[in-house]
Every structure is written in C-alpha cells, then in structure tokens.
C-alpha cells in the first residue's frame, strides 16, 4: 500500500508508517513534522507527500531520540533548513 497523508481532524494529519509521522499545519499551510522515521528514504517520502498536499515544512519535533523517530531529520533539514526541536 502506498503511503499517504491521512487527515485526522482539523489541521492534524499523519503518515502511516512503521513509526507514524505526525503533521500539524497552520492556516497558511506551513506544517510541523512530528518524528521523521528511520532514514533518508522516509525523509524523502515525507517531503514528497507534504508537497503533494500543498504543505510547506516549518519545523521538526522529535518525540525522542531513537533512530526510527529521527532518522529522516538530516534529509529534511538538508532540503529545507527547518529547525529541529526535541
């Protein structure tokens, strides 16, 4: 099954993955990513899905420092220069 951006309620979304990725957007379609998955491949998928949804990343929040929650950080930061909060 292809991954997609799934709306939960209001401005909250998630990407169904081995580790679910949260996405919270504001009214101007800027979005905070909550956890970034295991690796660059997941970071690439996150940015692709957000782009398809018209969302522009503004920050990353990592819930904790296990590799499967922050492994996509480097890829996303290289492409967008967003800050990371943990």
Residue pairs with C-beta under 8 A, 6 or more apart in sequence:
3 15
3 16
3 17
3 45
3 49
4 15
4 16
4 49
5 13
5 14
5 15
5 23
5 49
5 50
5 52
5 53
5 55
6 13
6 14
6 15
6 16
7 13
8 14
11 24
11 25
11 26
11 27
12 22
12 23
12 24
13 22
13 23
13 24
13 25
13 53
14 20
14 21
14 22
14 23
15 21
15 23
15 45
15 46
15 49
17 37
17 42
18 37
18 38
18 68
19 35
19 37
19 38
19 68
19 69
20 35
21 33
21 34
21 35
21 36
21 37
21 42
21 46
22 33
22 34
22 35
23 31
23 32
23 33
23 34
23 50
23 55
24 31
24 32
24 34
25 31
25 32
25 55
26 58
29 54
29 55
29 56
30 55
30 56
30 57
30 58
31 50
31 55
31 56
31 57
31 58
32 57
32 58
32 59
32 60
32 61
33 46
33 50
33 57
33 59
33 60
33 61
33 76
33 82
34 60
34 61
34 63
35 61
35 62
35 63
35 69
35 70
36 42
36 43
36 46
36 60
36 62
36 69
36 70
36 71
36 72
36 73
36 75
36 76
37 43
37 45
37 46
37 68
37 69
37 71
37 72
38 67
38 68
38 71
38 72
39 71
39 72
39 75
40 71
40 72
40 74
40 75
41 72
42 71
42 72
43 71
43 72
43 73
43 74
43 75
43 76
43 79
44 72
44 75
46 72
46 76
47 57
47 75
47 76
47 79
47 80
50 56
50 57
57 76
57 80
57 82
58 82
59 82
59 83
59 84
59 85
60 73
60 76
60 77
60 82
60 83
60 84
60 85
61 84
61 85
61 86
62 69
62 70
62 73
62 84
62 85
62 86
63 69
64 86
65 86
70 84
70 86
73 84
76 82
77 84
